[in-house]
Amino acid sequence: MRFSRAVTNRANVVLDDWLPPRLRDSRPFVWAARRLYDRLPIEIDELKDVAFSLSRAQYADFYQRLQSKLDQGDTDLTAASLDGVLDAVVGETVLDVACGKGDLLARLRSVGRRVVGCDVAVSAGDRAIAVAGLALCEGLVEQLPFADGAFDTVVSTHTLEHVQHLQAALGELRRVARRRVIVVVPRQRPYRVTFNPHIHFFPYRWSLLAWTGTDRVVRCDLVGGDWLYIEDRPA
């Protein structure tokens, strides 16, 4: 079934904010969450318990095999957060980390940016077809295969909530960005059972700033139901 990001955000508000935690983590929710995914090496409700002890290869394999019955289309971004990202990009060269199906890459290239996409599983599923003609490479956000300051702007949307090593990932985004880092993460409360493979959660603005710090922050606001974070790098 295909749902827009706006629809899933509204559903998360109901599930996360209106239901009591005891019900939210109950067996019916475990069953429903497991039904959304097929043939995973780790059950979706057990991922948080083991994610931080898996090797990088094991974690990458999990994502390469991840198939959900919920399809959010070509992008996880809402229209408002997509506009926020596009408006915030500076310079000519842009790296999209965890580029997915390449929708953001295609939009950036259409307005004259020189773009590169990086993802842990660019060859998985239909991604190789969806992003045909764009410059792609495989790589982990915690260990990007690029030189320091290689891109004017580095964008990573709906990525940090998945990574094993959040500080390392932030450090890599900053390292390869010459002028600006743009991040989008979902506003979501932590529960044992979630209908997605997230292992980090940012229910409040300070939940994100606690990881990023406040130095050089241009913006950190709720936009389209998700946090839009923009940081300028030192000259």
Backbone as CSV, one residue per row, in Angstrom:
resi,resn,N_x,N_y,N_z,CA_x,CA_y,CA_z,C_x,C_y,C_z
1,MET,0.845,-1.196,0.000,0.000,0.000,0.000,0.876,1.240,0.000
2,ARG,0.486,2.250,-0.740,1.278,3.467,-0.836,0.630,4.580,-0.019
3,PHE,1.432,5.188,0.855,0.983,6.306,1.666,2.001,7.431,1.556
4,SER,1.523,8.663,1.530,2.437,9.798,1.526,3.059,9.964,2.899
5,ARG,4.184,10.703,2.954,4.827,10.965,4.242,3.893,11.743,5.170
6,ALA,3.107,12.645,4.612,2.178,13.414,5.435,1.173,12.508,6.135
7,VAL,0.699,11.488,5.424,-0.263,10.545,6.016,0.391,9.739,7.124
8,THR,1.600,9.224,6.880,2.266,8.429,7.907,2.638,9.287,9.112
9,ASN,2.953,10.553,8.895,3.230,11.445,10.034,1.996,11.618,10.904
10,ARG,0.843,11.799,10.271,-0.395,11.938,11.050,-0.718,10.655,11.800
11,ALA,-0.456,9.518,11.163,-0.689,8.242,11.835,0.228,8.083,13.041
12,ASN,1.484,8.521,12.905,2.418,8.425,14.021,1.994,9.293,15.192
13,VAL,1.423,10.452,14.907,0.937,11.312,15.986,-0.129,10.589,16.800
14,VAL,-1.051,9.932,16.101,-2.110,9.194,16.785,-1.525,8.038,17.593
15,LEU,-0.656,7.256,16.973,-0.103,6.072,17.623,0.832,6.424,18.769
16,ASP,1.664,7.447,18.572,2.702,7.755,19.557,2.221,8.671,20.676
17,ASP,1.320,9.602,20.359,0.936,10.624,21.334,-0.396,10.349,22.019
18,TRP,-1.266,9.617,21.376,-2.609,9.438,21.921,-2.802,8.113,22.639
19,LEU,-2.030,7.097,22.249,-2.192,5.786,22.875,-1.256,5.651,24.082
20,PRO,-1.710,5.029,25.155,-0.834,4.822,26.313,0.301,3.859,25.970
21,PRO,1.475,4.046,26.575,2.627,3.184,26.253,2.360,1.702,26.425
22,ARG,1.597,1.310,27.435,1.331,-0.120,27.642,0.616,-0.721,26.435
23,LEU,-0.330,0.012,25.870,-1.027,-0.460,24.673,-0.121,-0.369,23.462
24,ARG,0.672,0.714,23.391,1.541,0.939,22.229,2.577,-0.177,22.062
25,ASP,3.016,-0.767,23.167,4.004,-1.843,23.113,3.386,-3.220,23.336
26,SER,2.100,-3.334,23.125,1.403,-4.592,23.391,1.617,-5.607,22.266
27,ARG,1.208,-6.846,22.505,1.382,-7.920,21.522,0.687,-7.655,20.191
28,PRO,-0.530,-7.066,20.180,-1.143,-6.764,18.882,-0.292,-5.829,18.020
29,PHE,0.402,-4.894,18.666,1.266,-4.006,17.894,2.495,-4.739,17.386
30,VAL,3.033,-5.647,18.187,4.155,-6.467,17.723,3.740,-7.261,16.488
31,TRP,2.577,-7.889,16.567,2.079,-8.683,15.435,1.892,-7.821,14.196
32,ALA,1.281,-6.635,14.375,1.035,-5.755,13.229,2.344,-5.277,12.609
33,ALA,3.318,-4.920,13.441,4.599,-4.454,12.923,5.311,-5.552,12.140
34,ARG,5.288,-6.774,12.663,5.948,-7.876,11.969,5.279,-8.203,10.639
35,ARG,3.994,-7.996,10.561,3.263,-8.274,9.326,3.665,-7.339,8.188
36,LEU,4.243,-6.193,8.512,4.613,-5.222,7.482,5.893,-5.606,6.741
37,TYR,6.656,-6.542,7.315,7.960,-6.874,6.755,8.054,-8.375,6.476
38,ASP,8.742,-8.711,5.393,8.878,-10.111,4.987,10.333,-10.552,5.065
39,ARG,10.547,-11.745,5.615,11.833,-12.450,5.543,13.016,-11.611,6.025
40,LEU,12.851,-10.915,7.145,13.956,-10.161,7.716,14.827,-11.067,8.580
41,PRO,16.144,-10.842,8.597,17.003,-11.645,9.467,16.789,-11.329,10.944
42,ILE,16.237,-10.152,11.238,15.934,-9.730,12.601,14.513,-9.183,12.599
43,GLU,13.685,-9.632,13.534,12.324,-9.106,13.591,12.342,-7.620,13.912
44,ILE,11.394,-6.885,13.342,11.399,-5.436,13.449,11.314,-4.971,14.900
45,ASP,10.602,-5.714,15.748,10.467,-5.318,17.150,11.688,-5.699,17.984
46,GLU,12.592,-6.501,17.446,13.802,-6.905,18.154,15.029,-6.110,17.719
47,LEU,14.884,-5.305,16.668,16.031,-4.618,16.090,16.736,-3.721,17.099
48,LYS,15.984,-2.951,17.884,16.594,-1.995,18.810,17.476,-2.687,19.838
49,ASP,17.141,-3.938,20.195,17.914,-4.668,21.197,19.288,-5.085,20.684
50,VAL,19.416,-5.273,19.370,20.659,-5.825,18.824,21.386,-4.877,17.880
51,ALA,20.735,-3.792,17.466,21.283,-2.936,16.400,22.678,-2.417,16.720
52,PHE,22.920,-2.077,17.983,24.186,-1.439,18.330,25.322,-2.439,18.521
53,SER,25.006,-3.723,18.495,26.043,-4.743,18.616,26.301,-5.481,17.304
54,LEU,25.510,-5.199,16.273,25.726,-5.824,14.973,26.971,-5.250,14.310
55,SER,27.635,-6.077,13.504,28.729,-5.558,12.686,28.143,-4.676,11.588
56,ARG,28.983,-3.847,10.988,28.499,-3.003,9.891,27.978,-3.848,8.736
57,ALA,28.642,-4.965,8.473,28.191,-5.842,7.389,26.824,-6.431,7.695
58,GLN,26.608,-6.845,8.943,25.306,-7.398,9.327,24.210,-6.340,9.238
59,TYR,24.529,-5.134,9.658,23.534,-4.069,9.626,23.210,-3.675,8.182
60,ALA,24.222,-3.605,7.343,23.998,-3.314,5.928,23.158,-4.400,5.276
61,ASP,23.423,-5.645,5.638,22.643,-6.755,5.080,21.177,-6.651,5.477
62,PHE,20.918,-6.246,6.714,19.540,-6.056,7.161,18.822,-5.059,6.254
63,TYR,19.475,-3.939,5.955,18.828,-2.915,5.140,18.714,-3.328,3.677
64,GLN,19.653,-4.079,3.190,19.550,-4.547,1.816,18.392,-5.525,1.634
65,ARG,18.016,-6.209,2.701,16.921,-7.181,2.644,15.599,-6.600,3.129
66,LEU,15.616,-5.349,3.523,14.418,-4.727,4.081,13.382,-4.477,2.991
67,GLN,12.219,-5.045,3.166,11.109,-4.832,2.243,9.851,-4.603,3.076
68,SER,9.237,-3.435,2.934,8.037,-3.117,3.708,6.820,-3.111,2.798
69,LYS,5.672,-3.490,3.361,4.419,-3.420,2.619,3.872,-1.997,2.577
70,LEU,4.470,-1.095,3.349,4.087,0.314,3.317,5.021,1.050,2.375
71,ASP,4.484,1.608,1.330,5.276,2.324,0.333,4.966,3.811,0.432
72,GLN,5.991,4.609,0.758,5.792,6.055,0.861,6.139,6.769,-0.442
73,GLY,6.286,6.023,-1.510,6.530,6.642,-2.804,8.006,6.869,-3.057
74,ASP,8.307,7.866,-3.875,9.674,8.101,-4.301,10.521,8.828,-3.265
75,THR,9.902,9.407,-2.235,10.656,10.143,-1.230,9.974,10.035,0.126
76,ASP,10.781,10.091,1.187,10.250,10.125,2.544,9.900,11.550,2.973
77,LEU,10.249,12.528,2.171,10.054,13.924,2.548,8.622,14.382,2.295
78,THR,8.083,15.170,3.215,6.832,15.867,2.941,7.120,17.007,1.968
79,ALA,6.075,17.558,1.378,6.259,18.661,0.437,6.930,19.845,1.117
80,ALA,6.534,20.138,2.361,7.094,21.287,3.075,8.570,21.079,3.405
81,SER,8.916,19.871,3.877,10.320,19.632,4.214,11.185,19.538,2.961
82,LEU,10.633,19.035,1.863,11.370,19.020,0.599,11.681,20.437,0.147
83,ASP,10.688,21.325,0.205,10.924,22.722,-0.146,11.970,23.348,0.767
84,GLY,11.915,23.007,2.057,12.892,23.538,2.995,14.304,23.112,2.659
85,VAL,14.467,21.858,2.258,15.781,21.362,1.869,16.269,22.066,0.602
86,LEU,15.421,22.124,-0.408,15.821,22.735,-1.678,16.185,24.200,-1.499
87,ASP,15.449,24.914,-0.667,15.731,26.329,-0.422,17.038,26.531,0.343
88,ALA,17.436,25.535,1.134,18.609,25.696,2.002,19.924,25.325,1.332
89,VAL,19.881,24.633,0.197,21.103,24.201,-0.475,21.905,25.415,-0.950
90,VAL,23.212,25.389,-0.701,24.098,26.449,-1.172,25.211,25.830,-2.015
91,GLY,25.738,26.619,-2.951,26.833,26.156,-3.788,26.361,25.299,-4.948
92,GLU,27.324,24.815,-5.727,27.022,24.057,-6.944,27.038,22.550,-6.735
93,THR,27.864,22.064,-5.811,28.020,20.621,-5.638,27.268,20.151,-4.401
94,VAL,26.514,19.044,-4.568,25.674,18.545,-3.488,25.832,17.023,-3.389
95,LEU,26.010,16.551,-2.164,26.000,15.119,-1.881,24.735,14.792,-1.111
96,ASP,23.994,13.784,-1.595,22.817,13.287,-0.882,23.190,11.942,-0.274
97,VAL,23.312,11.918,1.050,23.711,10.710,1.762,22.463,9.906,2.126
98,ALA,22.473,8.620,1.776,21.293,7.768,1.872,20.231,8.275,0.903
99,CYS,20.593,8.275,-0.375,19.796,8.921,-1.419,18.550,8.130,-1.802
100,GLY,18.437,6.867,-1.365,17.231,6.109,-1.658,16.972,5.972,-3.139
101,LYS,15.768,6.312,-3.556,15.371,6.169,-4.959,15.793,7.355,-5.822
102,GLY,16.450,8.343,-5.234,17.045,9.409,-6.021,16.133,10.560,-6.363
103,ASP,14.968,10.665,-5.728,14.048,11.754,-6.054,14.666,13.117,-5.776
104,LEU,15.298,13.273,-4.615,15.920,14.557,-4.283,17.078,14.865,-5.221
105,LEU,17.868,13.845,-5.567,18.965,14.044,-6.519,18.456,14.584,-7.850
106,ALA,17.387,13.977,-8.356,16.834,14.403,-9.639,16.335,15.843,-9.571
107,ARG,15.704,16.213,-8.472,15.210,17.584,-8.322,16.365,18.583,-8.257
108,LEU,17.415,18.233,-7.534,18.561,19.128,-7.439,19.264,19.277,-8.789
109,ARG,19.382,18.179,-9.516,20.026,18.263,-10.836,19.193,19.087,-11.806
110,SER,17.872,19.050,-11.673,17.002,19.785,-12.589,17.147,21.293,-12.433
111,VAL,17.673,21.751,-11.290,17.879,23.190,-11.101,19.358,23.556,-11.213
112,GLY,20.144,22.678,-11.828,21.510,23.008,-12.191,22.588,22.629,-11.189
113,ARG,22.256,21.905,-10.142,23.276,21.475,-9.191,24.030,20.264,-9.732
114,ARG,25.290,20.159,-9.372,26.073,18.963,-9.665,25.952,18.039,-8.467
115,VAL,25.347,16.877,-8.674,24.926,16.041,-7.551,25.584,14.665,-7.585
116,VAL,25.767,14.127,-6.392,26.235,12.757,-6.206,25.359,12.135,-5.124
117,GLY,24.977,10.881,-5.318,24.198,10.165,-4.322,24.993,9.015,-3.737
118,CYS,24.826,8.807,-2.443,25.507,7.723,-1.756,24.480,6.974,-0.919
119,ASP,24.510,5.640,-0.959,23.559,4.847,-0.193,24.172,3.494,0.123
120,VAL,23.727,2.905,1.224,24.252,1.605,1.620,23.794,0.506,0.680
121,ALA,22.728,0.739,-0.075,22.160,-0.321,-0.913,21.632,0.248,-2.222
122,VAL,22.468,0.920,-2.997,21.990,1.517,-4.249,21.596,0.474,-5.275
123,SER,22.085,-0.746,-5.136,21.750,-1.788,-6.113,20.555,-2.629,-5.697
124,ALA,19.948,-2.297,-4.538,18.844,-3.115,-4.045,17.535,-2.742,-4.709
125,GLY,16.712,-3.748,-4.973,15.355,-3.507,-5.470,15.347,-2.718,-6.764
126,ASP,14.479,-1.694,-6.813,14.314,-0.921,-8.043,15.137,0.356,-8.037
127,ARG,16.045,0.523,-7.076,16.787,1.778,-6.983,17.693,2.005,-8.194
128,ALA,18.333,0.934,-8.686,19.260,1.099,-9.798,18.552,1.654,-11.022
129,ILE,17.281,1.298,-11.207,16.505,1.815,-12.333,16.023,3.230,-12.046
130,ALA,15.550,3.455,-10.836,14.946,4.744,-10.493,15.935,5.888,-10.583
131,VAL,17.215,5.617,-10.323,18.197,6.688,-10.315,19.153,6.599,-11.497
132,ALA,18.721,5.963,-12.574,19.560,5.812,-13.751,20.020,7.176,-14.258
133,GLY,21.299,7.260,-14.612,21.855,8.486,-15.148,22.427,9.421,-14.108
134,LEU,22.282,9.102,-12.828,22.834,9.929,-11.761,24.113,9.289,-11.210
135,ALA,25.008,10.124,-10.699,26.256,9.629,-10.115,25.977,9.034,-8.740
136,LEU,26.276,7.746,-8.573,25.972,7.032,-7.337,27.184,6.264,-6.846
137,CYS,27.203,6.043,-5.533,28.192,5.134,-4.983,27.615,4.495,-3.734
138,GLU,28.110,3.324,-3.397,27.690,2.672,-2.164,28.622,3.092,-1.032
139,GLY,28.042,3.291,0.135,28.858,3.666,1.279,28.004,3.871,2.513
140,LEU,28.620,3.717,3.678,27.956,3.943,4.945,28.098,5.401,5.358
141,VAL,27.063,5.928,5.970,27.125,7.318,6.406,28.207,7.511,7.456
142,GLU,28.520,6.476,8.231,29.573,6.589,9.244,30.981,6.526,8.646
143,GLN,31.094,6.251,7.341,32.406,6.118,6.704,32.271,6.483,5.228
144,LEU,32.079,7.758,4.961,31.821,8.212,3.595,33.100,8.185,2.758
145,PRO,33.010,7.724,1.512,34.192,7.580,0.659,34.525,8.856,-0.116
146,PHE,34.631,9.982,0.589,34.907,11.261,-0.054,35.942,12.039,0.746
147,ALA,36.629,12.954,0.059,37.644,13.780,0.703,37.000,14.846,1.586
148,ASP,37.770,15.397,2.484,37.296,16.479,3.334,36.822,17.653,2.472
149,GLY,35.668,18.213,2.813,35.157,19.383,2.112,34.902,19.173,0.634
150,ALA,34.526,17.965,0.245,34.371,17.642,-1.173,33.133,18.271,-1.805
151,PHE,32.131,18.653,-0.999,30.872,19.165,-1.532,30.492,20.468,-0.818
152,ASP,29.895,21.372,-1.583,29.415,22.611,-0.970,28.345,22.320,0.079
153,THR,27.383,21.489,-0.285,26.296,21.130,0.628,26.186,19.618,0.723
154,VAL,26.012,19.140,1.931,25.754,17.714,2.164,24.369,17.590,2.796
155,VAL,23.523,16.786,2.160,22.145,16.586,2.604,21.967,15.141,3.036
156,SER,21.254,14.942,4.131,20.903,13.584,4.542,19.526,13.622,5.186
157,THR,18.552,13.036,4.521,17.173,13.101,5.000,16.681,11.717,5.419
158,HIS,16.068,11.659,6.584,15.526,10.415,7.130,16.589,9.318,7.136
159,THR,17.740,9.688,7.706,18.891,8.789,7.757,19.403,8.586,9.173
160,LEU,19.579,9.667,9.922,20.227,9.579,11.231,19.445,8.735,12.220
161,GLU,18.130,8.625,12.017,17.341,7.782,12.922,17.651,6.295,12.736
162,HIS,18.366,5.955,11.645,18.684,4.559,11.340,20.114,4.146,11.705
163,VAL,21.035,5.093,11.822,22.452,4.737,11.879,22.837,4.149,13.232
164,GLN,23.822,3.274,13.212,24.298,2.676,14.457,25.093,3.665,15.303
165,HIS,25.896,4.482,14.649,26.825,5.363,15.355,26.506,6.810,14.970
166,LEU,25.648,7.417,15.754,25.100,8.722,15.383,26.160,9.816,15.373
167,GLN,27.010,9.880,16.369,28.047,10.908,16.387,29.031,10.730,15.243
168,ALA,29.372,9.492,14.932,30.267,9.239,13.805,29.624,9.686,12.500
169,ALA,28.323,9.428,12.347,27.613,9.847,11.133,27.604,11.364,10.997
170,LEU,27.291,12.069,12.082,27.320,13.525,12.050,28.719,14.036,11.704
171,GLY,29.733,13.390,12.282,31.100,13.802,11.991,31.457,13.647,10.531
172,GLU,30.968,12.594,9.881,31.244,12.381,8.463,30.491,13.383,7.581
173,LEU,29.242,13.669,7.912,28.505,14.674,7.145,29.224,16.014,7.204
174,ARG,29.688,16.370,8.387,30.406,17.634,8.554,31.758,17.619,7.841
175,ARG,32.426,16.486,7.887,33.762,16.405,7.301,33.758,16.663,5.803
176,VAL,32.779,16.101,5.092,32.781,16.216,3.625,32.033,17.448,3.131
177,ALA,31.434,18.219,4.049,30.710,19.437,3.665,31.634,20.641,3.762
178,ARG,31.717,21.408,2.698,32.537,22.609,2.697,31.790,23.813,3.272
179,ARG,30.463,23.885,2.992,29.730,25.073,3.409,28.523,24.786,4.304
180,ARG,27.778,23.701,4.028,26.519,23.525,4.760,26.139,22.048,4.875
181,VAL,25.538,21.712,6.005,24.945,20.393,6.242,23.447,20.574,6.463
182,ILE,22.642,19.769,5.773,21.185,19.805,5.920,20.715,18.406,6.298
183,VAL,19.951,18.325,7.382,19.468,17.043,7.881,17.970,17.131,8.112
184,VAL,17.253,16.067,7.768,15.840,15.928,8.128,15.681,14.607,8.880
185,VAL,15.045,14.679,10.042,14.738,13.474,10.817,13.286,13.547,11.268
186,PRO,12.653,12.416,11.514,11.246,12.429,11.922,11.082,12.847,13.382
187,ARG,9.986,13.519,13.647,9.587,13.761,15.034,8.819,12.518,15.484
188,GLN,9.418,11.752,16.378,8.833,10.470,16.755,9.267,10.100,18.160
189,ARG,8.350,9.498,18.914,8.660,9.057,20.270,9.209,7.633,20.244
190,PRO,10.102,7.312,21.190,10.663,5.953,21.223,9.715,4.959,21.877
191,TYR,9.500,3.860,21.198,8.768,2.726,21.746,9.479,1.450,21.322
192,ARG,9.251,0.386,22.062,9.855,-0.887,21.684,9.370,-1.323,20.312
193,VAL,8.098,-1.166,20.064,7.526,-1.575,18.787,7.225,-0.335,17.963
194,THR,7.913,-0.190,16.862,7.624,0.893,15.922,7.461,0.284,14.533
195,PHE,6.701,0.961,13.695,6.396,0.419,12.365,7.459,0.813,11.339
196,ASN,8.694,0.896,11.816,9.813,1.267,10.959,11.094,0.839,11.668
197,PRO,12.211,0.738,10.960,13.458,0.281,11.573,14.283,1.404,12.193
198,HIS,13.659,2.345,12.885,14.388,3.434,13.536,14.987,2.956,14.850
199,ILE,16.193,3.439,15.150,16.824,3.115,16.433,17.191,4.373,17.219
200,HIS,16.994,5.549,16.620,17.147,6.831,17.318,15.848,7.612,17.157
201,PHE,15.512,8.418,18.165,14.221,9.096,18.168,14.394,10.544,18.630
202,PHE,13.622,11.432,18.005,13.750,12.861,18.248,12.371,13.484,18.463
203,PRO,11.757,13.237,19.624,10.419,13.784,19.854,10.392,15.294,20.083
204,TYR,11.529,15.861,20.489,11.605,17.289,20.771,12.777,17.904,20.011
205,ARG,12.743,19.224,19.883,13.840,19.938,19.233,15.153,19.658,19.953
206,TRP,15.111,19.703,21.285,16.348,19.478,22.041,16.849,18.040,21.923
207,SER,15.965,17.117,21.557,16.405,15.736,21.357,17.417,15.642,20.223
208,LEU,17.258,16.486,19.219,18.204,16.541,18.106,19.411,17.403,18.450
209,LEU,19.165,18.564,19.068,20.269,19.463,19.409,21.204,18.846,20.451
210,ALA,20.707,17.921,21.253,21.563,17.235,22.213,22.679,16.459,21.510
211,TRP,22.413,16.025,20.280,23.416,15.312,19.496,24.254,16.252,18.639
212,THR,23.630,17.268,18.074,24.342,18.138,17.134,25.073,19.284,17.810
213,GLY,24.596,19.696,19.007,25.084,20.929,19.586,24.399,22.123,18.940
214,THR,24.699,23.306,19.419,24.035,24.512,18.909,24.978,25.437,18.152
215,ASP,26.246,25.117,18.096,27.205,25.964,17.398,26.960,25.917,15.896
216,ARG,26.860,27.081,15.283,26.698,27.234,13.832,25.367,26.718,13.295
217,VAL,24.372,26.549,14.159,23.057,26.115,13.692,22.335,27.291,13.042
218,VAL,21.929,27.109,11.801,21.162,28.117,11.082,19.674,27.960,11.378
219,ARG,19.235,26.707,11.456,17.813,26.445,11.662,17.620,25.042,12.222
220,CYS,16.670,24.905,13.128,16.238,23.594,13.615,14.769,23.732,13.984
221,ASP,13.898,23.448,13.027,12.466,23.693,13.196,11.658,22.494,12.723
222,LEU,10.439,22.392,13.237,9.503,21.378,12.782,8.864,21.863,11.486
223,VAL,9.107,21.137,10.401,8.621,21.522,9.080,7.941,20.312,8.447
224,GLY,6.659,20.424,8.189,5.936,19.315,7.583,5.896,18.072,8.449
225,GLY,5.988,18.250,9.768,5.945,17.124,10.681,7.285,16.496,10.992
226,ASP,8.357,16.969,10.352,9.706,16.454,10.584,10.630,17.600,10.989
227,TRP,11.746,17.259,11.624,12.732,18.266,12.000,13.636,18.577,10.816
228,LEU,13.716,19.863,10.467,14.639,20.348,9.441,15.785,21.050,10.161
229,TYR,16.989,20.495,10.031,18.172,21.009,10.711,19.172,21.490,9.658
230,ILE,19.626,22.724,9.818,20.585,23.323,8.874,21.755,23.888,9.661
231,GLU,22.961,23.521,9.251,24.169,23.947,9.955,25.195,24.439,8.942
232,ASP,25.782,25.587,9.207,26.866,26.091,8.361,28.204,25.655,8.916
233,ARG,29.083,25.246,8.033,30.400,24.810,8.428,31.336,25.999,8.577
234,PRO,32.373,25.876,9.397,33.312,27.006,9.576,34.030,27.324,8.275
235,ALA,34.287,28.590,8.069,34.966,29.027,6.839,36.375,28.450,6.776
